[in-house]
Amino acid sequence: GISMGTHLYNAMSPFTHRAPGAVGALLADDRIRAGIIADGIHVHEGALRVAYRQKGPESLALVTDAIEAAGMPSGEYELSGRKVRLEDGEVRMPDGTLAGSALTMDQAVRNAVELLRIPLQEAVSMATQTPAEILGIHGKGRIVPGADADLVLLAPDGAVYETIVGGETVYAVSREDDGLPGSPRG
């Protein structure tokens, strides 16, 4: 009766040829969608490709599992009152166990493009439309009449250029700094 698996591969019984476990069950059932952390740490590039080939962009959603260290420099942070360390892009407990991630969604999109060798538009769909459909939120994840006016404009390399919430710009890269065609540096 489940319709979605969270953080495919992570903290799940592994896939083997005689006991496919939770991973095998999620990958084999076309009715089940899955979220995946595309940071290159939680899931190996090869396993990411297997999941993508099996699920496709309509059934594989990019997730971050981000904690307060997301987008921050290396150092000490907290997760549920416990100290964790961000180093080389990895967030770990003192015993070395992964403890969430420092992945931002725009980086997850860029990682999907690079690691899966897919078009930016497909990776964006995996970060927007697919999760909205999984959650049954019809006013999000697409640009159609009646949908919320929440948009993220990306530069050609997938970097965030502008963020619009409710039709109002809440973040924008300075035209002097953007490097896009038509700007002072473009």
N, C-alpha and C positions, 0 to 999 in steps of 0.2 A: 503493500500500500504506500510505500514512500515515493515521492516524486523528485527528490533532490538529494544529492550527497554533498556534504560540505568538506572542503579542503581535500579533494581527491588525492589519494596515496598517503596523506599524513595521518598518523595515529590509527591506521587501518590494518586489518589483517592483510598480509601481502598476497600478491598473485603468484601462484605456482601452478605447474601443469596438472597436478593431481588435486590441488585444493585452491581454487581460484579466489577464495576469500572475499572480503568486502570490495576490494578493488575490482576483481573479476566480475562480481555481481553488478557493480555500477557501470562498468564498461560494456558488459554484454547486454544489458537491458535498454532497449531504445526508448522506453517510457520514462527513464530516469535521466534527469539532467545533473550536471555536477559543477561545482565551483573548484577552481584550481589557482594556486599561488604561483604565478609565473615570475619568480624572482631569480631563478637559476640556483637557488639554495635549497628550498623546500622540495623541489621536484627537478630531477635531472632533465636536461634538454631532450634526451631520447624518450623518456617517459612522458614528457609533455607532448611530444609529437604523436606518440601512440594514443594518448587521450584525445587529441585533436582529430586524428584520423578516424577514431571510433565514434566520437560524439559530434564533431563538426561545430561550426560557430553558433548554430542555433541551440545547441545543448551543452556547450562548455562556456561557463561564465568566468571571467577574470575576477579574482578577489585579492585583497592585499594582506589580510590578517595583521594590519599595521597597528603598532602601539605608538606611544608618544614620541618615540625615537624616529618616526618616519620623517624623512627629509632633513634630519639633523646630523651634526658631525659626530664622529666617534666619541664615545664616552659612556658614563654611567646613567642609567635611566631606571624608572620604576614600572613594574607590571603587577598590579593587584597587591601593592605594598611590598613587593619583593624586588631586590636590586637585580638588574640585568645589565649586560654590557653590549654596546653596539661597536663592532669592529669589523672592518672590511665588508660592510654591508650586511653582516650577520648579527642578529640579536640573540644572545645566549644567556642562560642561567649560569651561576658560578660552576656548576657541575658539567657544563658544556651542552646541555639540552637546549634545543631551539626554543625560543620564547617569543613567538610572534615574529613580526618582520618590521623592517624599516622601509618597505616598498610603498611607493606612492602609485596611484592609479595611472597617471600619465606614464610612469616608468614601466608599469605592467603592460600597457599598450605597446610601448616601444619594444619591450622584451618579446612580446608575442610576435610582432612584425619580424624581428631579427631571428628569434629561435625557431619559429614555425615557418618562416619565409612566406608570410601571407601579406596581402595588401593592408595598408593602414585602415581602410574602411571596414574590413572584416574584423580587425582587432578592436576597433572602436565599438562595433556592434556587440562583441563579446563583453565589453565593459559597460554597455548601456542597455541596449534592447534586450539581450538575453537575460541579464539579471532582473530587469523590470518584468519580463514575461514570467520568469520563475516565481517572482513574488506576487504576480497578479496585479501589478500597478500599471494600469493602462495609460495614465497621464504622464508617464516618464519613459525615457529611453528611445524616443522617436520624435521626429519633427513632423507633426500632422496637426490639422485644425483640432482645437480642443485640448491638446496636450499642454502641459506646463511650459512656460517660456524659460526653462532652465537649460542653458547651453554652455558648452565649453568649446571655444574655437582653438584649433590646433595649428601650429606652424607645420610646414611640409615634413619636418623631421619628427613630428609628434609631440613637441614641447607645447605646453599650455601658453596660449597667446592672450586669451581673454576668457573670463568666466562671467556668465550672465545668470542671475537668479531672479525669477519672477519678472523677467523683462528688463532688469536693471543691472548694469555692469558693476560687479563687485571686485573684480581684479582685471588689470590689463597691463601688459608689458608696455613700457614706454616706447614710443615710435623711434626714439633715438637709439634704443637698445635692441630692437627686435631683429634687425638684420634681414627683414623681409623686403621683397621688391617694392619700390616706391617709398621706402623710408630712407632717412639720411645715410644709413650704413648699407642698405640693400642695393 
